[in-house]
Amino acid sequence: MSSYFKWPVFIAIMCFPALSISLHNAGNACLFFLFILALIAAICRYKPMGVGFTTLLKDYWPLHLAMISAVIAVLLNQASTGRFSIKYYDTAFRIALFIPIFWVVLDVPLAWLKKIQWAFVAGTILALIKIFWFTQGGESRPANIGFMPTIPFSDMGLMFGVIALLTIGWNERHEKLKMALKILACCAGVYITILSLTRGSWIAIPVFMVIIFAVTNGFKIKHKLIVLIAIAVALSGVFVFNKNIQTRFVAAKSDMTLYAEQENANDSLQKNVDTSLGFRLQLWHASWELFKTNPVFGVGRDNFSSGLDALAERKIITPDAAAFPHSHNEILFNMAILGIFGLLATLSIYFVPAYYFFREMRHPDRQIRIAAASGLVICLGFFMFGLTDMMFFWNVTGGIYSMSIAAFLACIIKRKKELEWATR
């Protein structure tokens, strides 16, 4: 029965990186297709890799609990008010779908599953072509790149490029062309952030560099330093000679100055703080104020906008800031709408899977280390991006998170099983 499942699962896994950010609803189609396959496998009592669903739940219960925690947080909030609405479970449900998807992905042979590296390469190149078209080669900065907002689109493009670079560790030394393509994909990912002028993407680059250097323990320290210096010089050159990037940094400094001056004046906020960074600072403050009104269960998603309006009437934030649909910070937004349970859910979604990947970063097997580093890039990338914008606010990114973690964790499990069989 394995052949009936492994081919469709493999196709879905291979398609989602490129299709998720290039075609509307294609990523969601891959996600729900995998979910349906998992349901069919469960009904047929099929066991991918000989592992039953309940066995996987038992072995990885902290991970499964973390991935369903957002659903629990929404349920607790609605139970506290007595008002239930299915629409607020949408994104949380997509993250929770990790549980059956992780199980069914185990049916794909490791050699096939590792081909996901080329899906991320293709996804990065397609993302570059798309954003180059929408920004007219960097001449404009639209709010959306097709169906995705520009900021999360840029974040995904950068992250895909970094994963492509990491998977060079799955290549043999003589595969120079393949390595070159992956380096090109990583450069494309960085160039996507330059075209989008997304400052939130840039703050994640140092974290990604640390992961890359941590996993390349086969290189001498001096070689790592040479590469690090070369990357630093290249990035510095881009930031120094690109006038659009310089403008973005100058604007950030100006935004901070205006906001600080207004705060020090101890007066109600005025229109001059309605800047890109000023809006974020206002929304972060507002989210904290809303959290304090109901720190246990939160004010609820349906009360967030009205809560901002009330703060605007009290002149804590400006009316324009109150028009935003979210906080531009994943943690603060979930604290505001779901209380302490939203905080715990968000942190667990980031850091519980990150723990499973981090503990394999020093594994003696190179294939396992690369899969672990790629998974860690997903977890910490979403965390860093979520500090300045909302990543799980958009359905497509929630699906990317679930499917990516499932794929790389399955690579680790299957490789360990191979090593176990080899030593028998």
C-alpha positions in Angstrom: 0.0 0.0 0.0 3.0 2.3 0.5 3.2 3.1 -3.2 -0.3 4.5 -3.2 0.7 7.1 -0.6 4.3 7.9 -1.1 3.9 9.3 -4.6 1.1 11.8 -3.9 2.7 12.8 -0.6 6.0 13.4 -2.4 4.4 15.5 -5.1 2.7 17.7 -2.5 5.9 18.2 -0.5 7.8 19.0 -3.6 5.2 21.5 -4.8 4.5 23.6 -1.7 7.6 25.8 -1.5 7.4 27.1 -5.0 3.6 27.2 -5.3 2.9 28.7 -1.9 4.3 32.1 -2.7 3.7 32.1 -6.5 0.1 30.9 -7.0 -2.9 31.9 -4.9 -4.3 29.1 -2.7 -1.8 26.6 -4.1 0.0 26.2 -0.8 -3.3 25.7 1.0 -4.2 23.0 -1.6 -1.0 21.2 -0.8 -1.6 21.4 2.9 -5.2 20.1 2.8 -4.2 17.4 0.2 -1.7 16.1 2.7 -4.3 16.2 5.4 -6.7 14.2 3.3 -4.1 11.6 2.5 -3.4 11.3 6.2 -7.1 10.7 6.9 -7.2 8.0 4.2 -4.1 6.3 5.6 -5.6 6.3 9.1 -8.9 4.9 7.8 -7.0 2.2 5.9 -5.0 1.5 9.1 -1.8 2.1 7.2 1.4 2.8 9.1 4.0 5.0 7.3 7.4 3.6 8.0 5.7 1.1 10.3 4.8 3.8 12.8 1.2 4.1 14.0 -0.4 7.5 14.5 -0.9 7.0 18.2 2.7 5.9 18.6 3.9 9.1 16.9 1.6 11.1 19.2 3.1 9.4 22.2 6.7 9.8 21.1 6.4 13.4 20.1 3.7 14.6 22.4 5.4 17.9 23.4 5.7 18.9 19.8 2.1 17.9 18.9 0.9 19.8 22.0 2.8 22.9 20.9 1.4 22.8 17.4 -2.2 22.5 18.6 -1.7 25.1 21.3 -3.1 28.0 19.2 -6.4 26.1 18.7 -6.6 25.6 22.5 -5.9 29.3 23.2 -8.7 30.4 20.8 -11.1 27.8 22.4 -10.3 29.1 25.9 -10.8 32.7 24.8 -14.2 31.9 23.3 -15.2 29.7 26.2 -14.5 32.7 28.6 -16.9 34.9 26.6 -19.4 32.3 25.6 -19.2 33.5 22.0 -18.0 31.0 19.5 -17.0 31.5 15.9 -15.2 29.0 13.7 -13.5 31.6 11.5 -11.0 32.5 14.2 -9.6 29.0 14.2 -8.5 29.2 10.5 -4.8 29.9 10.9 -4.5 28.0 14.2 -6.0 25.0 12.4 -3.4 25.1 9.6 -0.6 25.0 12.2 -2.3 22.1 14.0 -2.5 20.2 10.7 1.2 19.5 11.3 0.2 16.6 13.4 -1.3 14.3 10.7 0.9 15.7 8.0 4.1 14.9 9.9 2.8 11.3 10.2 2.0 10.8 6.6 5.2 12.4 5.3 7.1 9.6 7.0 6.0 7.4 4.1 8.2 9.2 1.6 11.7 7.5 1.1 14.5 9.7 2.4 16.2 9.9 -1.0 12.9 11.4 -2.3 12.3 13.6 0.6 15.7 15.3 0.3 14.7 16.5 -3.1 12.8 19.2 -1.3 16.1 21.1 -1.5 15.4 21.8 -5.2 11.8 22.9 -4.3 13.3 25.6 -2.1 15.7 26.6 -4.9 12.8 26.8 -7.4 10.7 28.7 -4.9 13.4 31.4 -4.3 13.9 31.9 -8.0 10.2 32.2 -8.7 9.8 34.6 -5.8 12.6 36.8 -7.3 11.0 36.9 -10.7 7.6 37.7 -9.2 8.9 40.5 -6.9 11.1 42.0 -9.7 7.9 42.3 -11.8 5.7 43.8 -9.1 8.4 46.3 -7.9 9.5 47.2 -11.5 13.0 46.2 -10.7 13.0 48.0 -7.3 11.5 51.3 -8.6 8.3 51.0 -6.5 7.3 49.3 -3.3 3.7 47.9 -3.5 1.8 46.9 -0.4 1.3 43.4 -1.9 3.2 41.1 -4.2 0.3 39.4 -5.8 -1.9 37.8 -3.1 0.7 38.1 -0.4 1.7 41.3 1.5 5.2 42.5 0.6 6.8 42.0 4.0 5.9 38.2 4.6 6.7 37.6 0.9 10.1 39.1 1.3 10.6 37.1 4.5 9.7 33.8 2.8 12.0 34.5 -0.2 15.0 35.2 2.1 14.3 32.1 4.2 13.9 29.8 1.2 17.2 31.1 -0.1 19.0 30.4 3.1 17.6 26.8 3.2 18.8 26.3 -0.4 22.3 27.4 0.7 22.3 25.1 3.8 21.4 22.0 1.7 24.7 22.3 0.0 25.7 20.0 2.8 23.6 17.3 1.1 25.8 17.5 -2.0 29.0 15.7 -2.7 32.2 17.8 -3.3 32.2 17.1 -7.1 28.7 18.5 -7.6 29.9 22.0 -8.3 27.0 23.0 -10.5 24.4 22.1 -8.0 26.3 24.0 -5.3 26.5 27.0 -7.6 22.7 26.9 -8.2 22.1 26.9 -4.5 24.5 29.8 -3.9 22.7 31.7 -6.6 19.3 30.9 -4.9 20.6 32.3 -1.6 21.8 35.5 -3.4 18.3 35.7 -5.0 16.8 35.5 -1.5 18.9 38.4 -0.3 18.1 40.4 -3.4 14.4 39.9 -2.8 14.8 41.7 0.5 16.6 44.5 -1.3 13.9 44.9 -3.9 11.2 44.9 -1.2 13.2 47.2 1.1 11.9 45.1 4.0 13.9 46.0 7.1 12.3 43.2 9.2 13.9 40.7 6.8 17.4 42.1 7.3 17.3 41.6 11.1 17.1 37.9 10.6 20.2 37.6 8.5 22.7 37.5 11.5 20.6 34.7 13.0 20.7 32.7 9.8 24.5 33.3 9.5 25.0 31.9 13.0 23.1 28.8 12.1 25.0 28.3 8.9 28.4 28.6 10.6 27.3 26.4 13.5 26.4 23.5 11.2 29.5 23.7 9.1 31.8 22.0 11.6 33.7 20.4 8.8 35.4 23.7 7.9 38.4 25.2 9.7 37.9 28.3 11.8 40.0 30.5 9.4 37.9 29.4 6.4 34.7 30.3 8.3 36.2 33.7 9.1 37.1 34.3 5.5 33.6 33.5 4.4 32.1 35.6 7.2 34.2 38.6 6.2 33.4 38.2 2.6 29.7 38.1 3.4 30.0 41.1 5.7 31.8 43.1 3.0 29.3 42.1 0.3 26.3 43.1 2.5 28.0 46.3 3.6 28.6 47.2 -0.1 25.0 46.7 -0.9 23.8 48.8 2.0 26.4 51.6 1.3 25.8 51.9 -2.4 22.1 51.3 -2.6 20.4 54.6 -2.2 16.9 53.0 -1.6 18.3 51.0 1.4 20.0 54.1 2.7 16.8 55.9 2.6 15.0 53.2 4.5 17.6 53.4 7.3 17.5 57.1 7.4 13.7 56.9 7.6 13.9 54.5 10.5 16.1 56.8 12.4 13.8 59.7 11.7 10.8 57.7 12.8 12.4 56.8 16.1 13.4 60.4 16.8 9.9 61.7 16.1 8.3 59.1 18.3 10.8 59.6 21.2 10.3 63.4 21.1 6.5 63.0 21.2 6.8 60.5 24.2 9.2 62.8 26.1 6.7 65.7 25.6 4.3 63.7 27.7 1.4 64.7 25.5 -1.1 62.9 23.4 0.2 61.5 20.2 0.1 63.7 17.1 0.1 62.9 13.4 3.8 63.3 13.1 4.3 59.9 14.7 2.2 58.2 12.0 5.3 56.8 10.2 6.2 53.2 9.3 8.1 52.6 12.6 5.8 55.0 14.5 2.8 52.9 13.7 4.5 49.8 14.9 5.5 51.4 18.2 2.0 52.6 18.7 0.5 49.2 18.0 3.0 47.5 20.3 2.0 49.9 23.1 -1.7 49.4 22.3 -1.4 45.6 22.3 0.2 45.7 25.8 -2.6 48.0 27.0 -5.2 45.6 25.7 -3.4 42.6 27.2 -3.6 44.3 30.6 -7.4 44.6 30.4 -7.7 40.7 30.1 -4.3 39.1 30.7 -5.7 35.5 31.2 -7.9 34.9 28.1 -7.3 38.1 26.1 -9.8 40.5 24.5 -10.6 38.2 21.5 -9.9 38.6 17.9 -13.3 40.2 17.2 -12.6 42.9 19.9 -9.2 43.9 18.8 -10.2 46.7 16.4 -12.8 48.1 18.8 -10.1 48.0 21.5 -7.7 50.1 19.3 -10.6 52.6 18.6 -11.1 53.0 22.3 -7.4 53.7 22.8 -7.4 56.2 19.9 -10.3 58.0 21.6 -8.2 58.2 24.8 -5.4 59.6 22.5 -3.0 56.8 23.5 -2.6 56.0 19.8 -3.6 58.0 16.7 -6.8 57.2 14.7 -4.7 56.1 11.7 -2.8 53.6 13.9 -6.2 52.3 15.2 -7.1 51.3 11.6 -4.5 48.5 11.4 -5.9 44.9 11.6 -3.0 43.6 13.7 -0.1 44.6 15.9 2.8 44.0 13.6 4.2 41.7 16.2 3.2 38.1 16.5 3.7 37.7 20.2 2.1 41.0 21.3 -0.9 40.5 19.0 -1.6 37.0 20.4 -1.1 38.3 24.0 -3.7 41.0 23.3 -6.3 38.7 21.7 -5.7 35.5 23.6 -4.0 36.5 26.8 -1.4 34.4 28.6 -2.5 31.4 26.7 -1.8 33.2 23.4 1.7 34.1 24.6 2.4 30.5 25.6 1.0 29.1 22.4 3.0 31.5 20.2 6.3 30.8 22.1 5.7 27.0 22.0 5.0 27.0 18.3 8.4 28.7 17.7 10.6 27.0 20.3 9.3 23.5 20.9 10.0 22.4 17.3 13.2 24.5 17.4 14.4 22.4 20.4 13.9 19.2 18.4 16.1 20.6 15.6 18.6 22.3 17.8 19.5 19.1 19.7 20.5 17.4 16.4 22.7 20.3 15.3 25.8 18.5 16.6 24.9 15.1 15.4 27.9 13.3 13.8 25.9 12.5 10.6 26.0 15.4 8.1 22.6 14.6 6.6 21.0 14.9 10.0 22.8 18.2 10.8 21.7 19.8 7.5 18.0 18.8 8.1 18.2 20.1 11.6 19.8 23.4 10.6 17.1 23.9 7.9 14.3 23.2 10.3 15.9 25.6 12.8 16.0 28.3 10.1 12.3 27.9 9.7 11.5 28.2 13.4 13.9 31.0 14.3 13.2 32.7 11.0 9.5 32.9 11.8 10.3 34.1 15.3 12.6 36.9 14.0 10.2 38.0 11.3 7.3 37.9 13.8 9.0 40.6 15.9 8.2 43.2 13.3 5.3 41.8 11.4 2.6 39.0 11.5 3.6 35.7 10.0 0.7 33.5 11.1 -1.9 36.1 10.3 -1.8 34.9 6.8 -3.0 31.4 6.0 -0.4 30.5 3.4 2.6 31.2 5.8 1.0 29.0 8.5 0.9 26.2 6.0 4.5 26.7 4.9 5.5 26.5 8.6 3.7 23.2 9.2 4.8 21.5 6.0 8.4 22.6 6.3 8.8 21.4 9.8 7.2 18.1 9.0 9.5 17.5 6.0 12.8 18.3 7.8 11.9 16.4 11.0 10.9 13.4 8.8 14.3 13.6 7.2 16.0 13.4 10.6 13.8 10.4 11.7 14.3 8.5 8.5 18.1 9.1 8.4 18.4 7.9 12.0 16.5 4.7 11.0 18.9 4.2 8.1 21.9 4.5 10.4 20.3 2.1 12.9 19.8 -0.5 10.2 23.3 0.0 8.9 24.8 -0.9 12.3 22.8 -4.1 12.7 
